[in-house]
Amino acid sequence: MIRTLVVDDDDRIAKVHAAGVGRVGGFTAAGEAHSLAEARALVRTLRPDLLLLDLYLPDGHGLELMHSLHEAVPRPDFIVVTAAQDIDGVRQAMQLGAVYYLVKPFGFAQLREQLAAYGRLHDSLAGLDIANQETVDTLYGLLRGPAVHRADRRRLPATMAQVPERVRTAPHALSATDVAEQLGVSRATAQRYLADLGRRGLPDLSLNYGTAGRPEHRYHVPRR
């Protein structure tokens, strides 16, 4: 379970977000904090994996908390949830390691999608010792998972457009070699398609470890 600390100065909103976290598979709301001081104390005692962090707190700014926890061991990840829309704040949050930035108000569907995307990243990183460029591209793409389902997604080239359906309908996760054979293209081309789709948020990456300890990249589309 991904232990999540909800940090928001508004008790009502904190409870709504905590309840939302509890509705997402693989996540649990470890606690709620309503100030910087309370958040720091709970990070020490609860050791959460993830903070849903508001930036406007009564005793300081959420970015201060992110900065102060930069060298914490273990260091939690952060999803910023705030009404702040100034680009400088977004830039600073990114520089301090925020994995995403949700602008209030947002609905449960948005929260669920982003938590699910973070969960996929969290699971994929577990146990990884090395990462080639294909792995890195896919890991970054996991956090953009919801984008591929939006109406404004870019039109895919004809052959690449076949990949999601082939992966979705396969009885098991497919490797780049499997995709290449099904489409009649080279493995390098299939890898390029899969990496591009990963950056767009589809499909998911799973890692199967061989006898030499090197991960084999396999892909599937989660069934909703």
C-alpha positions in Angstrom: 0.0 0.0 0.0 1.2 3.5 -0.8 0.9 5.5 2.4 -0.3 9.0 1.7 -0.3 12.0 4.0 -2.9 14.7 3.1 -1.7 18.2 3.9 -4.4 21.0 3.7 -5.3 23.9 5.9 -9.0 23.3 5.4 -10.1 20.3 7.5 -13.1 19.6 5.3 -11.1 19.5 2.1 -8.4 17.3 3.8 -11.1 14.8 4.8 -12.5 14.8 1.3 -9.0 14.2 -0.2 -8.2 11.5 2.4 -11.5 9.7 1.6 -10.6 9.9 -2.1 -7.2 8.4 -1.5 -8.9 5.5 0.3 -11.0 4.8 -2.7 -8.0 4.2 -5.0 -6.7 0.7 -5.1 -3.2 0.3 -3.6 -3.4 3.6 -1.6 -4.2 4.3 2.0 -4.6 7.7 3.8 -2.0 7.5 6.5 -3.1 10.8 8.1 -4.0 14.4 7.7 -2.1 17.6 8.6 -3.3 21.2 8.6 -0.1 23.1 9.0 3.6 22.9 8.2 4.5 22.0 11.7 2.0 19.2 11.9 3.0 17.9 8.5 6.7 17.8 9.5 5.8 15.9 12.7 3.6 13.4 10.8 6.3 12.8 8.2 8.7 11.9 10.9 6.3 9.5 12.7 4.2 8.1 9.8 7.0 8.0 7.2 4.5 8.3 4.3 5.4 7.4 0.7 3.5 10.3 -0.8 2.2 13.7 0.3 -0.9 15.4 -1.2 0.4 18.9 -0.4 -1.5 22.2 -0.4 0.8 25.2 -0.8 -1.2 27.7 1.3 -0.8 26.8 5.0 -1.3 28.9 8.1 2.3 28.8 9.3 4.1 28.9 5.9 4.2 27.8 2.3 4.1 24.2 1.1 7.2 24.7 -1.0 9.1 25.3 2.3 8.1 21.8 3.4 9.3 20.3 0.2 12.6 22.1 0.5 13.1 21.1 4.2 12.4 17.4 3.3 14.8 17.3 0.4 17.4 15.2 2.2 15.0 13.3 4.4 15.5 9.5 4.5 13.2 8.1 3.3 12.1 11.1 1.3 8.4 11.2 0.4 7.1 12.1 -3.1 4.8 15.0 -3.6 1.7 15.7 -5.6 0.9 19.4 -5.1 -2.9 20.1 -4.8 -3.5 23.9 -4.7 -5.4 26.8 -6.0 -2.1 28.6 -6.8 -1.7 29.1 -10.5 1.4 31.3 -10.7 3.9 29.8 -13.1 6.8 30.6 -10.7 5.2 28.4 -8.1 4.7 25.6 -10.6 8.3 25.9 -11.7 9.6 25.8 -8.1 7.4 22.8 -7.3 8.8 21.0 -10.3 12.4 21.9 -9.3 11.8 20.6 -5.8 10.6 17.2 -7.2 6.8 17.4 -7.3 5.6 14.5 -9.4 2.4 16.3 -10.4 0.5 19.6 -9.8 -3.3 19.5 -9.5 -5.0 22.9 -9.6 -8.0 23.3 -7.4 -10.9 22.7 -7.8 -10.7 19.3 -9.3 -12.9 16.2 -9.1 -12.3 12.8 -7.7 -11.8 11.4 -11.3 -8.7 13.6 -11.7 -7.3 12.7 -8.3 -7.9 9.0 -9.0 -6.2 9.1 -12.4 -3.2 10.9 -11.1 -2.8 8.6 -8.0 -3.2 5.6 -10.3 -0.5 7.0 -12.6 1.8 7.6 -9.6 1.1 4.1 -8.4 2.2 2.7 -11.8 5.4 4.7 -11.5 6.0 3.6 -7.9 5.5 -0.1 -8.8 7.7 0.1 -11.9 10.6 1.8 -9.9 10.5 -0.8 -7.2 13.5 -3.2 -7.6 15.0 -1.4 -10.6 18.8 -1.1 -10.4 19.5 0.2 -13.9 17.5 2.0 -16.6 18.2 2.3 -20.3 16.6 5.1 -22.4 13.6 3.0 -23.2 12.9 2.5 -19.5 13.4 6.1 -18.7 11.1 7.2 -21.5 8.4 4.9 -20.2 8.8 5.8 -16.6 8.3 9.5 -17.4 5.4 8.7 -19.6 3.6 6.8 -16.8 2.8 10.1 -14.9 1.0 11.3 -18.0 -1.4 8.4 -18.1 -4.7 10.3 -18.2 -3.6 12.4 -21.2 -4.2 9.6 -23.8 -7.9 9.4 -22.8 -8.6 13.0 -23.4 -10.5 14.2 -26.5 -7.7 16.5 -27.6 -5.1 13.7 -27.9 -3.0 14.0 -31.1 -3.8 11.8 -34.0 -1.5 8.8 -34.2 0.2 7.6 -37.4 -1.7 4.7 -38.9 0.7 1.9 -37.9 1.3 3.2 -34.4 -2.4 3.6 -33.9 -2.7 -0.2 -34.1 -0.4 -0.7 -31.1 -2.8 0.2 -28.3 -5.5 -2.2 -29.6 -3.1 -5.0 -30.2 -1.7 -4.6 -26.6 -5.2 -4.1 -25.1 -6.6 -7.3 -26.6 -3.6 -9.5 -26.1 -4.1 -12.3 -23.5 -0.8 -11.4 -21.9 1.6 -8.5 -21.7 3.6 -8.0 -25.0 7.2 -7.3 -25.6 8.6 -5.0 -28.3 9.4 -8.2 -30.3 5.8 -9.4 -30.0 4.5 -6.1 -31.2 7.0 -6.0 -34.1 5.9 -9.5 -35.3 2.3 -8.6 -35.1 2.7 -5.3 -37.1 5.3 -6.6 -39.5 7.8 -3.9 -38.5 11.3 -4.0 -37.1 11.8 -4.4 -33.3 13.5 -0.9 -33.2 10.4 0.6 -34.8 8.1 -1.2 -32.4 10.2 0.0 -29.5 10.0 3.6 -30.8 6.2 3.3 -31.1 5.9 1.9 -27.5 8.2 4.6 -26.1 6.1 7.3 -27.8 2.9 5.8 -26.6 4.4 5.6 -23.1 5.2 9.3 -23.2 1.5 9.9 -24.1 0.4 7.7 -21.2 -0.3 4.4 -22.9 0.4 1.5 -22.5 1.6 0.5 -19.1 5.1 -0.9 -18.6 5.7 -4.0 -16.6 9.2 -5.5 -16.0 10.0 -9.2 -16.1 13.5 -10.1 -14.8 15.5 -12.6 -16.6 18.2 -14.9 -15.2 20.9 -12.3 -15.8 18.9 -9.7 -13.7 18.2 -7.5 -16.7 14.6 -6.4 -17.0 12.6 -7.3 -20.1 10.1 -4.6 -21.0 6.5 -5.9 -21.5 3.4 -3.8 -22.1 -0.3 -4.0 -21.3 -3.2 -1.7 -21.2 -5.1 -1.6 -17.8 -8.7 -2.7 -18.1 -11.0 -0.1 -16.6 
